[in-house]
Structure formats: C-alpha cells, structure tokens
Amino acid sequence: MYAIIETGAVGVSAGGCLNRVDFSPSIKQNYLPGMNGGLVVRYTSEKYFSMICATQIELNYVQRGWKENITDGTNNTYSRTTHYVEVPFLVHLGVGQEQRGTQFFCNAGPLLGWYLNSTEHYGYSEEEPWSIYYRSNGIVAQYGSEPGDPTSPGKAVENSLEYGIAAGAGVELKTGVGNFTVEGRYYFGLSDMFGNSKADPFGRSANQTIYARISYLVDFLR
C-alpha cells in the first residue's frame, strides 16, 4: 500500500566517534576518539506498505584524524585531530510507529565536508627523545617538512574538500514532547587528505569514522 504523508522535523544531535585514516602505504594505528554534533532536518514524504520514507540533511561539526601505534621501541606517540564541517544527504527509511511509539530506521547517502584545521600531539621526553629513525614501517612523511623536529607542523592537509559514503541504523522514540533517536553510523571516505599522485608519498589517505549519536527532533509539519 502506498500513501503520501508530508511531515517534517528539525533538531540537534551530539555524540562521539572513533577515527582512523586509511593510508597507503599503511601506518599502524589505533582508533582516535573525537566528538560530533550539529543540526538535523528531516522531511517525510510517503509510506510504502510499512516502510516510512524520508530524506534527511544535516550540518555537523566532526573531529576526525588518527592515532599512530608506534612500535619501534622509542615510546614516542603521535596523533592528529582534524576538524571538519560536514553535510550528509541521507535517505531515511523507518519501520514502526508514525506518531507515538518506537520506530527503527536506517540512514544512507553521500557526505560532503570541508576541512577546517588540525591539532597535533607529539609524545616524547628527555629520556625518550623524538626519533623517526627506527620506525618499524619507515613511513614518516606525515610528520611534515622537518620530520625529525616535533616542534614543526606535520604535513599539511592538501585537499580541503571531503566526500564519501555514510550509512547507519538506530531507533527513534516518538513522544508528545519530541522525538529522541539513538544511532550508530559508519563513514567511508572516498577522498584523500593528501595528494595522491605518483610523486606524493601516499597513494591513499582517506578518513574512516564510526559514530555514536543521539538526537532530539521536534515536528514542524504534520
């Protein structure tokens, strides 16, 4: 059964995320925690049998980046948090209650983002000075033009435009005072932070992010 239903909702979201960068040649990493949050606008247009179909657009701030797992015996540490504004364009499909009650949903679609800036952390001490000469994989280009000097900035992000695919699933509780959602989401970057020509040190440097988000939305159209 097909039915046209026009409803709209707007709200805010916030949560945490785990990040890594898919490098080629690879860099051994642990997930770097970060934050995300922003605005959500959803327009529900139709119901096809029990499937509620909507589109959802967001404007978010998100912390991405990576944390290196340095295993060369130096006890050095390195992490870089990259800050982005992102705009996901999502198809939202739900099953469950339309007005009051529980609804399960999935989201999927393209994502565009814009790089803002980076925050770096070099970990070393007088007893364990910064050293790149025994890196187990020999990859040091990410540390910048002066890789042996931890006071110099790391390699600059060369591509400000970010794009990829986002998909997730969650549950929404619809109440008389608004709609509350909990969602898990994964982002797979298709763009590279650094140049990827044959002359560049990395053939791939794409962000990958796991999100955990909560949102609060109120209806503005019924």
C-alpha positions as CSV (number, residue, x, y, z in Angstrom):
1,M,0.0,0.0,0.0
2,Y,1.3,3.4,-1.0
3,A,0.3,6.6,0.8
4,I,1.5,10.2,0.7
5,I,2.3,11.6,4.2
6,E,4.0,15.0,4.5
7,T,5.7,15.6,7.8
8,G,8.9,17.5,8.8
9,A,11.1,17.6,11.8
10,V,14.1,19.6,12.9
11,G,16.5,19.2,15.8
12,V,20.0,18.8,17.1
13,S,22.4,15.9,17.5
14,A,25.6,15.2,19.5
15,G,27.8,12.2,20.2
16,G,31.2,10.7,20.0
17,C,33.2,9.0,17.2
18,L,36.2,6.8,16.6
19,N,38.6,7.7,13.8
20,R,41.4,6.3,11.6
21,V,42.8,7.1,8.2
22,D,43.3,4.5,5.5
23,F,46.9,5.2,4.4
24,S,48.7,3.6,1.6
25,P,51.5,2.7,2.4
26,S,49.9,1.8,5.6
27,I,50.5,3.3,9.0
28,K,49.9,1.2,12.1
29,Q,47.1,2.9,14.1
30,N,44.7,2.8,17.0
31,Y,41.3,4.5,16.8
32,L,41.4,8.2,17.8
33,P,38.3,9.3,19.8
34,G,36.5,12.6,18.8
35,M,33.2,14.5,19.0
36,N,30.5,15.3,16.6
37,G,27.3,17.3,16.7
38,G,25.1,19.6,14.7
39,L,21.7,20.3,13.2
40,V,19.2,17.8,11.6
41,V,16.3,18.5,9.2
42,R,14.1,15.6,8.0
43,Y,11.2,15.6,5.5
44,T,9.0,12.5,5.4
45,S,7.2,12.2,2.1
46,E,5.5,8.8,1.8
47,K,4.7,5.4,3.2
48,Y,5.1,2.3,1.1
49,F,3.4,-0.6,2.9
50,S,5.0,-0.5,6.3
51,M,8.1,1.5,5.2
52,I,8.2,5.2,6.0
53,C,10.4,7.0,3.5
54,A,12.1,10.3,4.2
55,T,15.1,12.4,3.3
56,Q,17.4,13.9,6.0
57,I,20.0,16.6,5.7
58,E,22.5,17.5,8.5
59,L,25.0,20.2,9.2
60,N,27.6,18.9,11.6
61,Y,31.0,19.6,13.2
62,V,33.1,16.5,13.5
63,Q,36.6,15.6,14.8
64,R,38.4,13.1,12.6
65,G,42.1,12.1,12.5
66,W,44.3,9.2,13.5
67,K,46.5,7.9,16.4
68,E,49.6,6.1,15.5
69,N,50.6,2.8,17.1
70,I,54.4,3.3,17.2
71,T,56.1,0.0,18.0
72,D,59.8,0.8,17.3
73,G,60.8,0.8,20.9
74,T,61.1,4.6,21.3
75,N,57.9,5.1,23.3
76,N,57.1,8.1,21.0
77,T,53.4,8.8,20.4
78,Y,51.7,10.8,17.7
79,S,48.1,11.7,17.0
80,R,46.4,14.3,14.8
81,T,42.8,15.5,15.2
82,T,41.4,17.1,12.0
83,H,38.4,19.3,12.3
84,Y,35.6,19.3,9.7
85,V,32.3,20.7,8.8
86,E,30.2,18.0,7.1
87,V,26.8,17.8,5.3
88,P,25.3,14.3,4.9
89,F,22.5,13.9,2.4
90,L,20.7,10.8,3.6
91,V,17.8,8.6,2.7
92,H,15.9,7.8,5.9
93,L,13.8,4.6,6.0
94,G,11.8,3.7,9.1
95,V,9.6,0.9,10.3
96,G,7.3,1.3,13.2
97,Q,5.0,3.9,14.7
98,E,4.4,7.1,12.8
99,Q,3.2,9.4,15.6
100,R,3.8,7.9,19.1
101,G,5.9,4.9,19.9
102,T,9.1,3.3,18.7
103,Q,10.4,3.3,15.1
104,F,13.5,1.5,13.8
105,F,15.4,3.2,11.0
106,C,18.4,3.2,8.7
107,N,20.1,6.1,7.0
108,A,22.4,6.0,4.0
109,G,23.8,8.5,1.5
110,P,26.6,10.7,0.3
111,L,28.5,13.1,2.6
112,L,30.4,16.3,1.7
113,G,32.7,18.0,4.1
114,W,35.2,20.9,4.4
115,Y,38.5,20.7,6.3
116,L,39.0,23.5,8.9
117,N,42.2,22.9,10.8
118,S,44.3,20.3,12.7
119,T,45.5,19.7,16.2
120,E,48.6,17.6,16.7
121,H,50.2,15.9,19.7
122,Y,53.8,14.6,19.7
123,G,54.6,12.4,22.8
124,Y,58.3,12.2,23.8
125,S,60.5,13.1,26.8
126,E,64.2,13.9,27.5
127,E,64.7,10.3,28.4
128,E,62.8,9.1,25.3
129,P,63.5,11.9,22.6
130,W,61.6,12.1,19.4
131,S,63.2,9.9,16.8
132,I,62.0,8.8,13.4
133,Y,65.0,6.6,12.5
134,Y,63.7,3.3,13.8
135,R,60.1,3.5,12.7
136,S,59.0,-0.1,12.0
137,N,57.3,0.7,8.7
138,G,59.6,3.5,7.6
139,I,56.7,5.9,6.9
140,V,57.5,9.4,8.2
141,A,56.1,11.8,5.5
142,Q,53.1,12.6,7.7
143,Y,55.3,14.5,10.2
144,G,56.0,17.4,7.8
145,S,58.9,19.1,6.1
146,E,61.1,18.7,9.2
147,P,60.0,15.2,10.3
148,G,62.9,14.9,12.9
149,D,61.7,18.0,14.7
150,P,58.5,17.6,16.7
151,T,58.1,21.4,17.0
152,S,57.5,21.7,13.3
153,P,53.9,21.2,12.0
154,G,53.0,17.9,10.4
155,K,52.4,17.5,6.7
156,A,49.6,20.0,5.7
157,V,46.2,18.7,4.6
158,E,46.3,19.4,0.9
159,N,42.7,18.6,-0.1
160,S,40.1,20.6,1.9
161,L,37.1,19.0,0.2
162,E,36.0,15.8,1.8
163,Y,33.5,13.3,0.3
164,G,32.4,9.8,0.9
165,I,29.5,7.4,1.9
166,A,27.7,7.3,5.2
167,A,25.3,4.6,6.5
168,G,23.8,3.8,9.8
169,A,20.9,2.4,11.8
170,G,19.1,3.2,15.0
171,V,15.9,3.5,17.0
172,E,13.6,6.5,17.4
173,L,11.2,7.1,20.3
174,K,8.3,9.4,19.3
175,T,6.7,11.2,22.2
176,G,4.4,14.2,22.8
177,V,7.4,16.4,23.6
178,G,9.6,15.5,20.6
179,N,11.4,12.6,19.0
180,F,14.5,11.0,20.6
181,T,16.9,8.9,18.5
182,V,20.0,6.8,19.1
183,E,22.1,5.9,16.0
184,G,25.3,4.1,15.1
185,R,26.8,5.2,11.8
186,Y,29.9,4.5,9.7
187,Y,31.6,6.9,7.2
188,F,33.8,5.6,4.4
189,G,35.9,8.4,2.9
190,L,36.4,8.4,-0.9
191,S,38.6,11.5,-1.0
192,D,42.2,11.8,0.2
193,M,43.6,14.3,2.7
194,F,47.0,14.5,1.0
195,G,48.0,14.5,-2.7
196,N,47.9,11.0,-4.3
197,S,50.0,11.5,-7.5
198,K,52.9,9.2,-8.2
199,A,55.2,11.9,-6.8
200,D,53.4,12.1,-3.5
201,P,54.3,9.9,-0.5
202,F,50.8,8.5,-0.1
203,G,48.6,6.9,-2.7
204,R,45.6,6.9,-0.3
205,S,44.8,8.9,2.8
206,A,41.1,8.7,3.4
207,N,39.1,9.2,6.6
208,Q,37.1,6.5,8.2
209,T,34.8,7.2,11.1
210,I,32.5,5.3,13.4
211,Y,29.8,7.5,15.0
212,A,27.6,7.1,18.1
213,R,24.9,9.8,18.1
214,I,21.8,10.9,20.0
215,S,19.3,13.4,18.5
216,Y,16.3,15.4,19.6
217,L,13.8,16.5,16.9
218,V,10.5,18.3,17.0
219,D,7.9,18.3,14.3
220,F,7.3,21.5,12.4
221,L,5.0,20.0,9.7
222,R,2.1,17.5,10.1
